[in-house]
């Protein structure tokens, strides 16, 4: 009983601590910063009271732009956020990531030539962090897919997403 009470007290102290400083965070979501539908790990470096740099890496499942989950492929995202604010922040995020999955479909429904399209992107977003560590973010921006095999020339494409997680 004593050890359970001590563990409950330790968890309460950690959960109640202010999460506005440096620290590790994990969140799940969808969008280019998550490599499709995935999980992101970041470390927030508070350089000034209202400014921080947050490098991140994510792995996920890339989905086709046509909808649905079939087929899906490996997705990734890597970049750094420049964030302004303490608990509620506006950020700009240059990153390189999986944008979408493209494929050819025959008349009988057979999917072939699966291609995971990647490229650089820039997103503008909002990130909120509760004092007990809950983290959420929403973002939108533009990407430049570099290996889309189904177009004669590359063009810009929109990026967007949202996520939910915890800052340790």
Protein Blocks (a to p, Z undefined) as FASTA:
>chain_A
ZZmmmmmmmmmmmmmpcckbgcddddddedjknopaaddddddddfbfkbccdddddddd
dddfkgpjbdcdddddddddddedjklccddddddddfbdcddddfkopaehiacddddd
dddddddddfkopacdddddddddfkbckbfbdcddddddddddddZZ
